[in-house]
Amino acid sequence: MSRFVLLAVLALLVCVSVDAKQAEASHILVKAKAKAEELLDEVKNGADFGELAKQHSTCPSGKSGGSLGSFGPGQMVKEFDEVVFSAPVGEVQGPVQTQFGYHLILITKRSD
């Protein structure tokens, strides 16, 4: 009987983790709102988001074009999380203010 219970629990955990929301995003983090707005204008005018992240982001992720990889709800600060799990995929969002500064956020993938 205990093997059956263990297998049932493992199956449930697999189902929950498969169905869980996930997102992939990149960001550019800067200290000043004016700088974030300037970079947003550059993106809107065709600049490459990843290159701007490499050049301007104060986050270590800037070295990889701002990529934060895959994460679930609650793994990022609240203000960031709210944008990533509600805004349209593929559109740059921001500036979004957090305790770290101002972010431009590019949601690249999300499972809802």
C-alpha positions as a Markdown table, in Angstrom:
| # | Residue | x | y | z |
|---|---|---|---|---|
| 1 | Met | 0.0 | 0.0 | 0.0 |
| 2 | Ser | 2.8 | 2.5 | 0.8 |
| 3 | Arg | 4.3 | 2.1 | -2.7 |
| 4 | Phe | 0.9 | 3.0 | -4.2 |
| 5 | Val | 0.6 | 6.1 | -2.1 |
| 6 | Leu | 4.2 | 7.2 | -3.0 |
| 7 | Leu | 3.5 | 6.7 | -6.7 |
| 8 | Ala | 0.3 | 8.6 | -6.4 |
| 9 | Val | 2.0 | 11.5 | -4.7 |
| 10 | Leu | 4.8 | 11.5 | -7.3 |
| 11 | Ala | 2.3 | 11.5 | -10.1 |
| 12 | Leu | 0.4 | 14.4 | -8.5 |
| 13 | Leu | 3.7 | 16.4 | -8.2 |
| 14 | Val | 4.5 | 15.8 | -11.8 |
| 15 | Cys | 1.1 | 17.0 | -12.9 |
| 16 | Val | 1.3 | 20.1 | -10.8 |
| 17 | Ser | 4.7 | 21.0 | -12.0 |
| 18 | Val | 3.8 | 20.4 | -15.6 |
| 19 | Asp | 0.7 | 22.7 | -15.3 |
| 20 | Ala | 2.4 | 25.5 | -13.4 |
| 21 | Lys | 2.7 | 28.9 | -15.0 |
| 22 | Gln | 6.2 | 29.7 | -16.3 |
| 23 | Ala | 7.6 | 32.6 | -18.2 |
| 24 | Glu | 10.8 | 33.5 | -19.9 |
| 25 | Ala | 11.9 | 37.2 | -20.0 |
| 26 | Ser | 14.7 | 39.5 | -20.5 |
| 27 | His | 15.2 | 42.9 | -18.9 |
| 28 | Ile | 17.3 | 46.0 | -18.9 |
| 29 | Leu | 17.9 | 47.4 | -15.4 |
| 30 | Val | 19.0 | 51.0 | -14.9 |
| 31 | Lys | 18.9 | 53.4 | -11.9 |
| 32 | Ala | 17.1 | 56.4 | -13.5 |
| 33 | Lys | 13.7 | 56.5 | -15.0 |
| 34 | Ala | 14.8 | 59.0 | -17.6 |
| 35 | Lys | 17.5 | 56.5 | -18.8 |
| 36 | Ala | 14.9 | 53.7 | -19.0 |
| 37 | Glu | 12.6 | 55.9 | -21.1 |
| 38 | Glu | 15.5 | 56.8 | -23.4 |
| 39 | Leu | 16.3 | 53.1 | -23.9 |
| 40 | Leu | 12.6 | 52.4 | -24.5 |
| 41 | Asp | 12.6 | 55.0 | -27.3 |
| 42 | Glu | 15.6 | 53.3 | -28.8 |
| 43 | Val | 13.9 | 49.9 | -28.8 |
| 44 | Lys | 10.7 | 51.4 | -30.3 |
| 45 | Asn | 13.0 | 52.9 | -33.0 |
| 46 | Gly | 14.4 | 49.5 | -33.9 |
| 47 | Ala | 17.4 | 49.0 | -31.5 |
| 48 | Asp | 18.2 | 45.5 | -30.5 |
| 49 | Phe | 16.9 | 44.8 | -26.9 |
| 50 | Gly | 19.7 | 42.3 | -26.1 |
| 51 | Glu | 22.4 | 44.7 | -27.3 |
| 52 | Leu | 21.0 | 47.5 | -25.3 |
| 53 | Ala | 21.0 | 45.2 | -22.2 |
| 54 | Lys | 24.6 | 44.3 | -22.8 |
| 55 | Gln | 25.6 | 48.0 | -23.0 |
| 56 | His | 23.4 | 49.6 | -20.3 |
| 57 | Ser | 21.9 | 47.1 | -17.8 |
| 58 | Thr | 23.3 | 47.2 | -14.3 |
| 59 | Cys | 22.1 | 43.6 | -13.7 |
| 60 | Pro | 24.6 | 40.8 | -14.2 |
| 61 | Ser | 22.0 | 39.3 | -16.7 |
| 62 | Gly | 23.0 | 42.2 | -19.0 |
| 63 | Lys | 26.0 | 40.2 | -20.1 |
| 64 | Ser | 23.6 | 37.6 | -21.7 |
| 65 | Gly | 21.4 | 40.2 | -23.3 |
| 66 | Gly | 19.3 | 40.6 | -20.2 |
| 67 | Ser | 18.0 | 37.0 | -20.3 |
| 68 | Leu | 16.6 | 35.8 | -17.0 |
| 69 | Gly | 15.7 | 32.4 | -18.2 |
| 70 | Ser | 12.6 | 30.6 | -17.1 |
| 71 | Phe | 10.8 | 31.3 | -13.8 |
| 72 | Gly | 7.4 | 30.9 | -12.1 |
| 73 | Pro | 5.1 | 33.3 | -10.3 |
| 74 | Gly | 6.5 | 34.6 | -7.1 |
| 75 | Gln | 10.2 | 34.1 | -8.0 |
| 76 | Met | 10.7 | 37.8 | -8.9 |
| 77 | Val | 9.8 | 40.9 | -7.0 |
| 78 | Lys | 6.1 | 41.7 | -7.0 |
| 79 | Glu | 6.2 | 44.7 | -9.5 |
| 80 | Phe | 8.2 | 42.7 | -12.0 |
| 81 | Asp | 6.1 | 39.5 | -11.5 |
| 82 | Glu | 2.8 | 41.3 | -12.1 |
| 83 | Val | 4.0 | 42.6 | -15.5 |
| 84 | Val | 5.6 | 39.3 | -16.7 |
| 85 | Phe | 2.4 | 37.3 | -15.9 |
| 86 | Ser | -0.1 | 39.8 | -17.3 |
| 87 | Ala | 1.4 | 41.8 | -20.2 |
| 88 | Pro | 1.5 | 40.6 | -23.8 |
| 89 | Val | 4.3 | 38.4 | -24.9 |
| 90 | Gly | 6.8 | 39.9 | -27.3 |
| 91 | Glu | 6.1 | 43.6 | -26.3 |
| 92 | Val | 8.6 | 45.6 | -24.3 |
| 93 | Gln | 7.0 | 46.8 | -21.0 |
| 94 | Gly | 8.2 | 49.6 | -18.8 |
| 95 | Pro | 9.7 | 51.4 | -17.2 |
| 96 | Val | 8.7 | 49.3 | -14.2 |
| 97 | Gln | 10.1 | 50.5 | -10.9 |
| 98 | Thr | 11.3 | 48.1 | -8.2 |
| 99 | Gln | 13.6 | 48.3 | -5.3 |
| 100 | Phe | 16.5 | 47.7 | -7.7 |
| 101 | Gly | 15.7 | 50.5 | -10.1 |
| 102 | Tyr | 13.8 | 50.8 | -13.4 |
| 103 | His | 13.3 | 47.8 | -15.7 |
| 104 | Leu | 12.4 | 47.4 | -19.3 |
| 105 | Ile | 10.9 | 44.0 | -19.6 |
| 106 | Leu | 10.6 | 41.8 | -22.7 |
| 107 | Ile | 8.5 | 38.7 | -22.1 |
| 108 | Thr | 9.6 | 36.2 | -24.6 |
| 109 | Lys | 7.5 | 33.2 | -23.6 |
| 110 | Arg | 4.7 | 32.3 | -21.1 |
| 111 | Ser | 2.6 | 29.3 | -20.4 |
| 112 | Asp | -0.7 | 30.3 | -18.9 |
